[in-house]
Amino acid sequence: MLFGDIKGFTTLSEYLDPEDVEDIINEIFTLFRKIIEENGGYVDKFIGDAVMAVFGAPRMHEDDARRAVISAIEMQEVLKEINNKRNMNLFMRIGINTGNALWSSIAGEKPTVMGDAVNVAQRLESICEPGKIFVSEKVEQLAGKYFYFKDRGEVKVKGRSEALKVFEVLGEKIPFSEFLIRGRIKTPFLEREKEIEKLKEHLKESISEGNARFVLIKGEAGIGKSRLSYEFIEKAKKEFSQVKEFIVHSDPLRSGAFLPVIQILRMQLEVALKEHSYVIKEIEDLLSKTGKYSHTEISTFTKIIDELLYPRESGREFHDEARIFRERLSALKAVFEAIFSKDFGSYILVFDDFHRADVDTRKFIEYLTASPPEVPILFLIASREDLESMDNISIIELRPLSKLSLFQIVKTIFDVEQEDIHEEFVDFIINKTAGNPYYMEELLLYLKDRDLVQYNPLRISGEGIFVPETLQGILVEKVDTLPQDMKKVIKYAACIGKVFWKKVLEEVLEKETGNILTELELEGLIFREPHSAIEGDIEYAFKHELLRESTYSLLTRRERETIHRKIGEVLESRAKNESILFNAAYHYKHGREEEKASKLFEKAGDIAFDKGYFSFALNCYECAGRSPVLILKKAHTLENLSFYKEGEELLRQHIEFIREREDLYFQYKIRLASLLEKQAKFDEALEELEEACTSHRADIKSEALYKRAWILFKKAKYKESLEWAKSSLTIIEKELEVRTYEKELIRRKGSVYNLIASIYHRQ
């Protein structure tokens, strides 16, 4: 909802004819209506010298908040033009809010919006200063990727018990702000024309044939992989109709199974804006619409995606882990084909920093390349590494920039003509940076900011000047010369990771950041992401991982440890799934809270294991340490990943050290038997079970007996298998009389019944 009020008409009325005033109002409001409607809004009403507009009704857009703010800026600009033309002094106050509202027709009149969200927009307008635009916190969150905002603090407004957090619109950001110098000037994009044309060809083929294409953009840090992706998207959206892009980053500090893939699903399905039940119904309908799947498959796929989008504390039990993982890959592919149907347009999906991607995401992309989805998607995989295991993937390897391109970059940064640049200056930069674009930019800015150049022609000023030897050295000095408040905020952010969140950062700092993040953005150090991995928070990212690493290096060891401990506490308090638990554990570990870190890594691994995220679970257990219990969990996870020999070797290396701990020793033996059985070493497996079958603990003994029955079944010794299975069942049922809701016993009882049924079937 946008509410605007023009100030100054009363003064005009004192010396202008009423008809002249009416003409001016008509001219202004006609232009306002045009602006609002061109941006997809709807003029709800004009009331005297005020206008009320709605974005999101009767037609909703995914970027309605952005459209409202753009309209407000354009309305202010139009009013300034009319003031200049007519020599007037009119000012406008605009308030913008978003929220649920009633859209209805009253007494047969045209539809209008009503509700608290409308009232808040009007209150924002009433406290706004003339010539400015005030928005609510929610609007700032939704539109922060596109505009600069200034935090105006909390304001008490009439009719509300709680204070209202207010932000002022400062102006629109230039697209792709991560590639701006100081947040204002975009660096030239050079020597990548052939690469752009190759990408265009891949996109054309994908659209015309209706099949996915995969391109690896490979190169060293700072060479321009992300820049190429962004520039290509900008050109593609101009040349091809209905092209939509999604960009996701991989970050080891944000570890989680399928994390970038889940982010794409959440963005395309607009999960944050919809009810859980609505999203699931939408997935079912889209899968059904493809006509490819049975009701059973649709139900299975929907359930799997539901578990990925809405993580639970624990998942279902898995009996055939390899099959479940294949099902998960099939479900993801099916849903990708359904939600990225050509009926909705064509897509560019960018997986940035793929060399940092989790194992499951890598396996999913590998799975897709082997059998490309039948939808018009161009997958751009930006990585420092080769992807040798993947089929059907084209490779674009980026090379350093030439001396000729450097001249163009120098011209942009120093605002000089090429003939006014000394060739020795260019040679110095090329030799120093080896043609790395990011290094070039930062070195040139370093020289400019410190007045280390002379003009006419442009050259290094004098001899013996100090220039850091490396890019990291330049970045360290760049951050170190920031004002203290900005430096503190960015250093704390660097501890969180390349990607960080405003509310998490403020909780760690124990104070609000105010406008510092906007100032850091204007300095070209960070940029705001359009979507957030943490719901209800605002996500930012460092311009480059090298910048984050350099910022991090400015902290002393003690400072790092203190900050990491605090981050661990904040994330642990927010931990709703294994991914955030892992991140909390990571920070505890770097804060030297080894015991806390180990417990959280193990807990994250247990949750991931229960959900069937075995690669992620193994990573968690590896980070947790090497206790005997963790060794057992690692072996079980390796078994589920089909690494049977590796699991066996791991247990044999450690089993003698726990012989005195009888219960754990027997559990090692049972797991060894299971791993041997998977390798078809049935007799060896039965030998390993001998001792465990004599355990005094009912849960251990029943599992050993069941495992023995299962191996005998595999050997086709059905009579013996049945005897051992019944013995296991007797123990389980007796235990369940006391431990009625013991999950593991209930699961094993089901497994034993299934085995007995299979035996009777075979006999």
LUMMI-523362 format. One record per residue (C-alpha): x, y, z. Coordinates in steps of 0.02 Angstrom, whole numbers, plus 50000, padded with zeros to 5 digits. Layout:
REM LUMMI-523362
{pt {X,Y,Z}}
...
//
This chain:
REM LUMMI-523362
{pt {50000,50000,50000}}
{pt {50065,50172,49951}}
{pt {49992,50328,50029}}
{pt {50049,50499,49968}}
{pt {49999,50675,50017}}
{pt {50048,50836,49927}}
{pt {50090,50987,50034}}
{pt {50078,51167,49970}}
{pt {49908,51176,49885}}
{pt {49839,51287,50023}}
{pt {49970,51419,49985}}
{pt {49937,51402,49797}}
{pt {49751,51428,49824}}
{pt {49785,51598,49903}}
{pt {49851,51676,49742}}
{pt {49787,51561,49601}}
{pt {49616,51547,49524}}
{pt {49524,51388,49585}}
{pt {49516,51324,49405}}
{pt {49705,51344,49387}}
{pt {49729,51245,49548}}
{pt {49612,51111,49480}}
{pt {49715,51102,49318}}
{pt {49875,51079,49418}}
{pt {49798,50941,49525}}
{pt {49731,50853,49370}}
{pt {49901,50862,49284}}
{pt {49992,50793,49437}}
{pt {49868,50654,49474}}
{pt {49857,50602,49291}}
{pt {50045,50578,49289}}
{pt {50039,50488,49456}}
{pt {49906,50367,49391}}
{pt {50013,50333,49236}}
{pt {50166,50295,49344}}
{pt {50071,50181,49463}}
{pt {49985,50083,49325}}
{pt {50143,50065,49220}}
{pt {50227,49988,49371}}
{pt {50087,49862,49394}}
{pt {49992,49953,49531}}
{pt {49812,50005,49551}}
{pt {49750,50178,49602}}
{pt {49631,50144,49745}}
{pt {49574,50323,49764}}
{pt {49617,50507,49757}}
{pt {49561,50602,49912}}
{pt {49584,50790,49898}}
{pt {49771,50814,49878}}
{pt {49812,50633,49928}}
{pt {49831,50472,49828}}
{pt {49814,50292,49885}}
{pt {49882,50151,49776}}
{pt {49889,49962,49794}}
{pt {50021,49842,49727}}
{pt {49972,49658,49736}}
{pt {49787,49677,49701}}
{pt {49694,49640,49594}}
{pt {49851,49562,49517}}
{pt {49998,49502,49621}}
{pt {50182,49511,49569}}
{pt {50329,49434,49660}}
{pt {50412,49606,49673}}
{pt {50264,49715,49721}}
{pt {50365,49801,49859}}
{pt {50496,49851,49732}}
{pt {50363,49915,49612}}
{pt {50286,50023,49749}}
{pt {50453,50103,49794}}
{pt {50497,50135,49611}}
{pt {50328,50219,49589}}
{pt {50357,50328,49742}}
{pt {50528,50384,49677}}
{pt {50458,50423,49505}}
{pt {50312,50520,49581}}
{pt {50434,50629,49681}}
{pt {50535,50660,49523}}
{pt {50380,50708,49421}}
{pt {50327,50830,49556}}
{pt {50499,50913,49552}}
{pt {50485,50932,49362}}
{pt {50313,51014,49379}}
{pt {50379,51130,49515}}
{pt {50520,51186,49400}}
{pt {50404,51206,49251}}
{pt {50271,51306,49344}}
{pt {50387,51392,49470}}
{pt {50294,51312,49617}}
{pt {50347,51242,49784}}
{pt {50244,51083,49808}}
{pt {50311,50938,49913}}
{pt {50251,50761,49934}}
{pt {50260,50643,50083}}
{pt {50244,50458,50043}}
{pt {50220,50309,50158}}
{pt {50230,50127,50101}}
{pt {50184,49970,50197}}
{pt {50147,49789,50155}}
{pt {50038,49660,50240}}
{pt {49872,49570,50234}}
{pt {49722,49677,50189}}
{pt {49542,49654,50137}}
{pt {49511,49687,49952}}
{pt {49324,49707,49932}}
{pt {49183,49805,49854}}
{pt {49077,49903,49978}}
{pt {48897,49953,49936}}
{pt {48924,49918,49752}}
{pt {49070,50039,49738}}
{pt {49232,49990,49652}}
{pt {49345,49874,49755}}
{pt {49455,49953,49888}}
{pt {49580,49891,50018}}
{pt {49548,49900,50204}}
{pt {49639,49846,50361}}
{pt {49781,49882,50479}}
{pt {49913,49872,50342}}
{pt {49826,50018,50253}}
{pt {49821,50118,50415}}
{pt {50008,50092,50441}}
{pt {50045,50159,50266}}
{pt {49944,50314,50307}}
{pt {50033,50334,50475}}
{pt {50202,50322,50388}}
{pt {50148,50460,50269}}
{pt {50091,50569,50414}}
{pt {50262,50562,50501}}
{pt {50361,50576,50339}}
{pt {50459,50733,50302}}
{pt {50408,50831,50144}}
{pt {50498,50769,49989}}
{pt {50541,50600,50066}}
{pt {50479,50420,50064}}
{pt {50458,50320,50224}}
{pt {50431,50131,50223}}
{pt {50399,49997,50352}}
{pt {50529,49868,50404}}
{pt {50444,49732,50300}}
{pt {50453,49838,50142}}
{pt {50637,49872,50177}}
{pt {50667,49685,50192}}
{pt {50578,49646,50028}}
{pt {50652,49789,49926}}
{pt {50824,49808,50005}}
{pt {50910,49722,49859}}
{pt {50853,49861,49742}}
{pt {50863,50020,49847}}
{pt {50970,50105,49978}}
{pt {50879,50135,50141}}
{pt {50919,50237,50295}}
{pt {50862,50172,50464}}
{pt {50761,50311,50547}}
{pt {50734,50212,50707}}
{pt {50572,50174,50797}}
{pt {50431,50301,50798}}
{pt {50272,50305,50902}}
{pt {50121,50333,50792}}
{pt {49942,50372,50831}}
{pt {49828,50222,50853}}
{pt {49965,50093,50884}}
{pt {50030,50029,51051}}
{pt {50196,49969,50979}}
{pt {50326,50083,50903}}
{pt {50347,50073,50714}}
{pt {50519,50041,50639}}
{pt {50541,50165,50497}}
{pt {50660,50171,50349}}
{pt {50690,50313,50226}}
{pt {50718,50276,50041}}
{pt {50885,50352,49988}}
{pt {50883,50298,49806}}
{pt {50888,50154,49683}}
{pt {51039,50041,49669}}
{pt {51121,50011,49502}}
{pt {51089,49829,49450}}
{pt {51219,49700,49503}}
{pt {51288,49807,49643}}
{pt {51420,49678,49686}}
{pt {51514,49735,49531}}
{pt {51512,49920,49571}}
{pt {51662,50023,49622}}
{pt {51616,50110,49784}}
{pt {51436,50061,49750}}
{pt {51416,50192,49613}}
{pt {51520,50155,49458}}
{pt {51511,49991,49364}}
{pt {51678,49924,49303}}
{pt {51692,49889,49116}}
{pt {51653,49712,49063}}
{pt {51790,49664,48941}}
{pt {51861,49520,48838}}
{pt {51715,49404,48872}}
{pt {51615,49431,48711}}
{pt {51650,49254,48647}}
{pt {51598,49180,48812}}
{pt {51436,49280,48812}}
{pt {51397,49219,48635}}
{pt {51430,49038,48686}}
{pt {51311,49057,48833}}
{pt {51180,49135,48719}}
{pt {51193,48985,48602}}
{pt {51168,48864,48747}}
{pt {51016,48962,48805}}
{pt {50943,48966,48629}}
{pt {50965,48777,48614}}
{pt {50887,48749,48784}}
{pt {50735,48855,48739}}
{pt {50711,48785,48563}}
{pt {50734,48602,48613}}
{pt {50652,48615,48784}}
{pt {50797,48527,48871}}
{pt {50917,48583,49007}}
{pt {51095,48633,48964}}
{pt {51245,48635,49081}}
{pt {51396,48750,49071}}
{pt {51546,48751,49188}}
{pt {51624,48924,49206}}
{pt {51797,48887,49271}}
{pt {51936,49001,49333}}
{pt {52041,49059,49479}}
{pt {51978,49171,49619}}
{pt {51942,49348,49556}}
{pt {51949,49302,49372}}
{pt {51767,49352,49343}}
{pt {51660,49194,49350}}
{pt {51518,49277,49444}}
{pt {51533,49434,49337}}
{pt {51514,49334,49177}}
{pt {51356,49251,49245}}
{pt {51278,49416,49297}}
{pt {51321,49507,49135}}
{pt {51253,49363,49032}}
{pt {51091,49366,49131}}
{pt {51075,49553,49100}}
{pt {51094,49530,48912}}
{pt {50986,49373,48905}}
{pt {50839,49459,48989}}
{pt {50844,49594,48855}}
{pt {50857,49474,48707}}
{pt {50747,49330,48763}}
{pt {50569,49346,48824}}
{pt {50516,49277,48993}}
{pt {50691,49232,49055}}
{pt {50701,49217,49243}}
{pt {50859,49190,49344}}
{pt {50902,49116,49513}}
{pt {51075,49133,49590}}
{pt {51133,49028,49737}}
{pt {51300,49021,49827}}
{pt {51389,48878,49912}}
{pt {51476,48918,50075}}
{pt {51561,48791,50191}}
{pt {51498,48893,50339}}
{pt {51319,48862,50282}}
{pt {51333,48675,50262}}
{pt {51179,48569,50232}}
{pt {51118,48431,50117}}
{pt {51054,48499,49951}}
{pt {51060,48676,50023}}
{pt {51077,48775,49858}}
{pt {50948,48662,49775}}
{pt {50824,48689,49916}}
{pt {50852,48877,49904}}
{pt {50804,48873,49720}}
{pt {50646,48774,49757}}
{pt {50598,48895,49896}}
{pt {50623,49045,49782}}
{pt {50528,48975,49633}}
{pt {50383,48913,49741}}
{pt {50386,49075,49843}}
{pt {50380,48971,50002}}
{pt {50405,49120,50116}}
{pt {50245,49202,50052}}
{pt {50131,49051,50057}}
{pt {50053,48932,50182}}
{pt {50134,48761,50201}}
{pt {49978,48668,50143}}
{pt {49959,48781,49990}}
{pt {50139,48748,49934}}
{pt {50119,48559,49950}}
{pt {49954,48563,49854}}
{pt {50038,48668,49719}}
{pt {50178,48540,49702}}
{pt {50052,48397,49687}}
{pt {49953,48492,49555}}
{pt {50108,48535,49452}}
{pt {50171,48355,49458}}
{pt {50000,48292,49407}}
{pt {49992,48418,49264}}
{pt {50148,48342,49183}}
{pt {50052,48179,49154}}
{pt {50211,48079,49184}}
{pt {50182,48008,49357}}
{pt {50062,47891,49446}}
{pt {49967,47943,49602}}
{pt {50090,47840,49706}}
{pt {50241,47927,49628}}
{pt {50163,48099,49652}}
{pt {50128,48059,49834}}
{pt {50306,47994,49862}}
{pt {50389,48141,49773}}
{pt {50281,48269,49863}}
{pt {50321,48192,50032}}
{pt {50508,48198,49995}}
{pt {50503,48380,49939}}
{pt {50395,48423,50090}}
{pt {50533,48354,50203}}
{pt {50665,48456,50111}}
{pt {50569,48620,50113}}
{pt {50501,48604,50290}}
{pt {50633,48514,50395}}
{pt {50571,48417,50547}}
{pt {50668,48374,50703}}
{pt {50682,48194,50644}}
{pt {50634,48102,50488}}
{pt {50567,47933,50442}}
{pt {50662,47769,50461}}
{pt {50764,47709,50313}}
{pt {50783,47525,50270}}
{pt {50848,47535,50092}}
{pt {50957,47689,50101}}
{pt {51025,47682,49924}}
{pt {50848,47669,49855}}
{pt {50789,47814,49963}}
{pt {50931,47924,49900}}
{pt {50887,47879,49720}}
{pt {50706,47922,49758}}
{pt {50760,48089,49826}}
{pt {50858,48128,49668}}
{pt {50710,48072,49561}}
{pt {50590,48179,49663}}
{pt {50699,48333,49646}}
{pt {50716,48309,49458}}
{pt {50528,48280,49439}}
{pt {50486,48437,49537}}
{pt {50616,48539,49440}}
{pt {50533,48484,49278}}
{pt {50361,48526,49349}}
{pt {50397,48699,49422}}
{pt {50515,48755,49284}}
{pt {50397,48703,49144}}
{pt {50414,48796,48978}}
{pt {50237,48858,49011}}
{pt {50314,48976,49140}}
{pt {50459,49036,49030}}
{pt {50643,48991,49024}}
{pt {50770,48995,49164}}
{pt {50952,49027,49206}}
{pt {51008,48943,49367}}
{pt {51178,48999,49431}}
{pt {51270,48890,49557}}
{pt {51408,49007,49616}}
{pt {51561,48946,49713}}
{pt {51517,48768,49665}}
{pt {51688,48707,49723}}
{pt {51618,48734,49898}}
{pt {51454,48641,49867}}
{pt {51396,48501,49982}}
{pt {51412,48321,49921}}
{pt {51226,48295,49895}}
{pt {51210,48451,49786}}
{pt {51356,48390,49682}}
{pt {51274,48219,49663}}
{pt {51110,48299,49611}}
{pt {51192,48405,49475}}
{pt {51290,48251,49418}}
{pt {51125,48155,49412}}
{pt {51045,48292,49306}}
{pt {51190,48301,49184}}
{pt {51176,48114,49154}}
{pt {50990,48132,49114}}
{pt {50950,48316,49079}}
{pt {50777,48379,49131}}
{pt {50655,48410,48988}}
{pt {50634,48594,49030}}
{pt {50717,48754,48963}}
{pt {50846,48782,49101}}
{pt {51025,48839,49076}}
{pt {51130,48784,49225}}
{pt {51285,48892,49250}}
{pt {51408,48808,49368}}
{pt {51543,48931,49426}}
{pt {51691,48839,49503}}
{pt {51878,48846,49527}}
{pt {51887,48658,49496}}
{pt {51849,48537,49355}}
{pt {51693,48430,49361}}
{pt {51769,48274,49286}}
{pt {51631,48155,49343}}
{pt {51493,48248,49250}}
{pt {51429,48212,49075}}
{pt {51346,48330,48950}}
{pt {51429,48485,49020}}
{pt {51515,48620,48916}}
{pt {51666,48710,48988}}
{pt {51710,48895,48978}}
{pt {51879,48929,49055}}
{pt {51913,49113,49092}}
{pt {52084,49188,49055}}
{pt {52169,49344,49127}}
{pt {52131,49513,49049}}
{pt {52250,49594,48925}}
{pt {52343,49759,48934}}
{pt {52216,49836,48815}}
{pt {52072,49797,48934}}
{pt {52170,49869,49079}}
{pt {52176,50037,48988}}
{pt {51984,50037,48986}}
{pt {51974,49999,49172}}
{pt {52099,50137,49212}}
{pt {51998,50260,49108}}
{pt {51841,50218,49207}}
{pt {51918,50229,49380}}
{pt {52026,50383,49352}}
{pt {51914,50470,49225}}
{pt {52054,50502,49101}}
{pt {52078,50470,48915}}
{pt {52189,50329,48854}}
{pt {52320,50449,48782}}
{pt {52337,50525,48956}}
{pt {52391,50359,49034}}
{pt {52577,50321,49043}}
{pt {52616,50149,48973}}
{pt {52735,50112,49118}}
{pt {52587,50134,49236}}
{pt {52489,50001,49142}}
{pt {52641,49886,49137}}
{pt {52659,49904,49326}}
{pt {52477,49853,49354}}
{pt {52484,49706,49232}}
{pt {52645,49638,49307}}
{pt {52576,49656,49483}}
{pt {52405,49578,49452}}
{pt {52441,49452,49312}}
{pt {52281,49513,49228}}
{pt {52164,49461,49369}}
{pt {52014,49582,49355}}
{pt {51974,49590,49541}}
{pt {52157,49620,49586}}
{pt {52169,49755,49451}}
{pt {52018,49848,49518}}
{pt {52074,49843,49699}}
{pt {52254,49895,49659}}
{pt {52194,50043,49555}}
{pt {52075,50098,49693}}
{pt {52216,50082,49819}}
{pt {52327,50198,49717}}
{pt {52187,50322,49687}}
{pt {52124,50329,49867}}
{pt {52299,50362,49934}}
{pt {52346,50492,49802}}
{pt {52491,50385,49743}}
{pt {52471,50440,49562}}
{pt {52510,50595,49461}}
{pt {52412,50652,49309}}
{pt {52456,50712,49134}}
{pt {52506,50576,49102}}
{pt {52437,50459,49234}}
{pt {52582,50375,49324}}
{pt {52646,50319,49493}}
{pt {52697,50473,49592}}
{pt {52883,50462,49627}}
{pt {52992,50316,49676}}
{pt {52996,50211,49833}}
{pt {52808,50214,49866}}
{pt {52739,50069,49967}}
{pt {52613,49955,49883}}
{pt {52561,49791,49968}}
{pt {52636,49640,49883}}
{pt {52474,49542,49867}}
{pt {52289,49568,49835}}
{pt {52256,49512,50014}}
{pt {52373,49647,50077}}
{pt {52277,49780,49982}}
{pt {52111,49715,50047}}
{pt {52174,49712,50226}}
{pt {52228,49893,50216}}
{pt {52064,49940,50132}}
{pt {51963,49873,50278}}
{pt {52086,49933,50410}}
{pt {52065,50115,50357}}
{pt {51875,50113,50377}}
{pt {51796,50213,50520}}
{pt {51796,50114,50683}}
{pt {51609,50078,50686}}
{pt {51608,50014,50507}}
{pt {51766,49913,50535}}
{pt {51694,49827,50689}}
{pt {51535,49777,50599}}
{pt {51623,49707,50445}}
{pt {51748,49611,50553}}
{pt {51607,49529,50651}}
{pt {51519,49491,50486}}
{pt {51678,49409,50420}}
{pt {51671,49287,50567}}
{pt {51495,49233,50517}}
{pt {51548,49193,50339}}
{pt {51548,49255,50160}}
{pt {51359,49262,50181}}
{pt {51287,49335,50341}}
{pt {51122,49396,50411}}
{pt {51077,49565,50484}}
{pt {50982,49507,50638}}
{pt {51110,49372,50679}}
{pt {51249,49501,50662}}
{pt {51158,49625,50773}}
{pt {51129,49492,50905}}
{pt {51314,49449,50904}}
{pt {51361,49634,50912}}
{pt {51228,49660,51047}}
{pt {51173,49819,50959}}
{pt {51085,49875,50800}}
{pt {51191,49909,50647}}
{pt {51089,50062,50598}}
{pt {51147,50123,50427}}
{pt {51319,50045,50433}}
{pt {51274,49900,50317}}
{pt {51209,50025,50189}}
{pt {51372,50122,50204}}
{pt {51474,49963,50181}}
{pt {51367,49925,50029}}
{pt {51400,50099,49959}}
{pt {51586,50067,49985}}
{pt {51570,49914,49873}}
{pt {51622,49793,50010}}
{pt {51461,49696,50032}}
{pt {51298,49675,49939}}
{pt {51124,49624,49987}}
{pt {51051,49460,49925}}
{pt {50874,49459,49854}}
{pt {50826,49309,49961}}
{pt {50877,49248,50134}}
{pt {50917,49072,50195}}
{pt {50854,49123,50367}}
{pt {50670,49167,50358}}
{pt {50629,49340,50424}}
{pt {50809,49400,50415}}
{pt {50905,49502,50284}}
{pt {51049,49415,50198}}
{pt {51210,49502,50143}}
{pt {51367,49436,50061}}
{pt {51546,49497,50045}}
{pt {51592,49556,49871}}
{pt {51722,49418,49864}}
{pt {51781,49277,49976}}
{pt {51957,49350,49970}}
{pt {51888,49510,50046}}
{pt {51806,49412,50187}}
{pt {51966,49315,50221}}
{pt {52068,49476,50223}}
{pt {51944,49558,50342}}
{pt {51948,49405,50455}}
{pt {52138,49414,50462}}
{pt {52126,49584,50549}}
{pt {52057,49501,50706}}
{pt {52173,49436,50840}}
{pt {52157,49253,50890}}
{pt {52070,49300,51051}}
{pt {51949,49416,50961}}
{pt {51906,49280,50837}}
{pt {51875,49152,50974}}
{pt {51763,49270,51072}}
{pt {51660,49317,50919}}
{pt {51646,49137,50859}}
{pt {51582,49082,51030}}
{pt {51449,49218,51025}}
{pt {51397,49169,50848}}
{pt {51385,48989,50905}}
{pt {51268,49039,51047}}
{pt {51157,49143,50932}}
{pt {51144,49007,50799}}
{pt {51116,48870,50928}}
{pt {50969,48969,50997}}
{pt {50896,48978,50820}}
{pt {50937,48798,50771}}
{pt {50785,48722,50688}}
{pt {50876,48597,50579}}
{pt {51040,48505,50555}}
{pt {51112,48641,50443}}
{pt {51103,48780,50573}}
{pt {51162,48658,50709}}
{pt {51314,48620,50602}}
{pt {51350,48805,50582}}
{pt {51333,48834,50769}}
{pt {51453,48690,50801}}
{pt {51576,48761,50675}}
{pt {51582,48926,50768}}
{pt {51597,48842,50938}}
{pt {51745,48743,50871}}
{pt {51831,48901,50810}}
{pt {51790,48979,50978}}
{pt {51885,48837,51065}}
{pt {51725,48767,51140}}
{pt {51775,48593,51084}}
{pt {51653,48496,51193}}
{pt {51502,48600,51140}}
{pt {51557,48591,50959}}
{pt {51575,48402,50965}}
{pt {51402,48378,51042}}
{pt {51318,48490,50913}}
{pt {51411,48412,50766}}
{pt {51355,48241,50828}}
{pt {51176,48302,50854}}
{pt {51173,48377,50679}}
{pt {51240,48212,50611}}
{pt {51105,48113,50702}}
{pt {50966,48223,50632}}
{pt {51040,48215,50457}}
{pt {51058,48025,50471}}
{pt {50876,48006,50524}}
{pt {50825,48106,50371}}
{pt {50935,48003,50256}}
{pt {51062,48142,50220}}
{pt {51206,48021,50239}}
{pt {51344,48121,50155}}
{pt {51306,48269,50266}}
{pt {51291,48156,50419}}
{pt {51463,48083,50385}}
{pt {51537,48258,50373}}
{pt {51457,48302,50541}}
{pt {51526,48145,50625}}
{pt {51699,48178,50553}}
{pt {51696,48353,50628}}
{pt {51631,48287,50795}}
{pt {51787,48186,50832}}
{pt {51845,48006,50850}}
{pt {51760,47937,51005}}
{pt {51713,47750,50999}}
{pt {51528,47794,50981}}
{pt {51566,47914,50838}}
{pt {51671,47779,50751}}
{pt {51519,47665,50759}}
{pt {51407,47801,50687}}
{pt {51531,47837,50548}}
{pt {51536,47652,50502}}
{pt {51346,47644,50497}}
{pt {51342,47799,50387}}
{pt {51475,47728,50271}}
{pt {51367,47572,50255}}
{pt {51219,47679,50203}}
{pt {51329,47764,50074}}
{pt {51378,47591,50006}}
{pt {51559,47610,50064}}
{pt {51558,47437,50142}}
{pt {51744,47399,50138}}
{pt {51787,47570,50210}}
{pt {51663,47545,50351}}
{pt {51732,47373,50390}}
{pt {51912,47437,50394}}
{pt {51864,47581,50509}}
{pt {51785,47464,50637}}
{pt {51929,47338,50630}}
{pt {52053,47479,50666}}
{pt {51964,47523,50828}}
{pt {51874,47368,50891}}
{pt {52017,47304,50999}}
{pt {52022,47467,51096}}
{pt {51843,47445,51158}}
{pt {51845,47258,51199}}
{pt {51822,47297,51384}}
{pt {51663,47396,51348}}
{pt {51556,47244,51315}}
{pt {51397,47328,51253}}
{pt {51489,47441,51131}}
{pt {51600,47296,51078}}
{pt {51446,47193,51033}}
{pt {51375,47340,50934}}
{pt {51538,47350,50836}}
{pt {51522,47163,50800}}
{pt {51342,47181,50738}}
{pt {51390,47325,50624}}
{pt {51540,47226,50559}}
{pt {51424,47082,50519}}
{pt {51308,47198,50425}}
{pt {51452,47269,50323}}
{pt {51518,47095,50284}}
{pt {51344,47036,50233}}
{pt {51333,47181,50110}}
{pt {51496,47116,50034}}
{pt {51419,46940,50022}}
{pt {51542,46875,50153}}
{pt {51404,46780,50243}}
{pt {51507,46655,50343}}
{pt {51624,46791,50409}}
{pt {51472,46893,50456}}
{pt {51396,46749,50555}}
{pt {51560,46727,50650}}
{pt {51559,46910,50701}}
{pt {51383,46888,50773}}
{pt {51422,46741,50887}}
{pt {51470,46842,51041}}
{pt {51338,46977,51017}}
{pt {51199,46846,51018}}
{pt {51243,46810,51201}}
{pt {51223,46991,51259}}
{pt {51123,47023,51418}}
{pt {51050,47182,51343}}
{pt {50885,47146,51257}}
{pt {50905,47279,51120}}
{pt {51080,47217,51073}}
{pt {51033,47033,51079}}
{pt {50873,47056,50977}}
{pt {50969,47152,50843}}
{pt {51106,47019,50836}}
{pt {50977,46879,50821}}
{pt {50883,46974,50685}}
{pt {51044,47006,50589}}
{pt {51088,46820,50604}}
{pt {50915,46773,50538}}
{pt {50935,46895,50393}}
{pt {51105,46823,50340}}
{pt {51038,46645,50349}}
{pt {50893,46702,50240}}
{pt {51018,46770,50113}}
{pt {51103,46598,50117}}
{pt {50932,46519,50080}}
{pt {50931,46428,50249}}
{pt {50750,46472,50281}}
{pt {50712,46352,50424}}
{pt {50859,46413,50529}}
{pt {50823,46592,50481}}
{pt {50643,46575,50543}}
{pt {50700,46508,50712}}
{pt {50818,46652,50743}}
{pt {50691,46780,50682}}
{pt {50561,46713,50804}}
{pt {50688,46719,50945}}
{pt {50723,46901,50905}}
{pt {50536,46940,50897}}
{pt {50505,46860,51068}}
{pt {50636,46972,51150}}
{pt {50571,47128,51062}}
{pt {50390,47098,51112}}
{pt {50440,47067,51293}}
{pt {50540,47229,51296}}
{pt {50397,47328,51217}}
{pt {50287,47281,51364}}
{pt {50400,47394,51468}}
{pt {50467,47516,51337}}
{pt {50305,47540,51241}}
{pt {50359,47684,51129}}
{pt {50542,47639,51101}}
{pt {50565,47693,50920}}
{pt {50711,47578,50879}}
{pt {50622,47424,50950}}
{pt {50463,47463,50852}}
{pt {50566,47484,50693}}
{pt {50656,47318,50723}}
{pt {50491,47230,50758}}
{pt {50429,47286,50589}}
{pt {50590,47225,50507}}
{pt {50574,47054,50590}}
{pt {50393,47036,50534}}
{pt {50444,47080,50356}}
{pt {50582,46949,50363}}
{pt {50465,46815,50430}}
{pt {50340,46855,50291}}
{pt {50480,46839,50162}}
{pt {50533,46670,50235}}
{pt {50356,46600,50225}}
{pt {50344,46666,50047}}
{pt {50505,46576,49997}}
{pt {50463,46412,50085}}
//
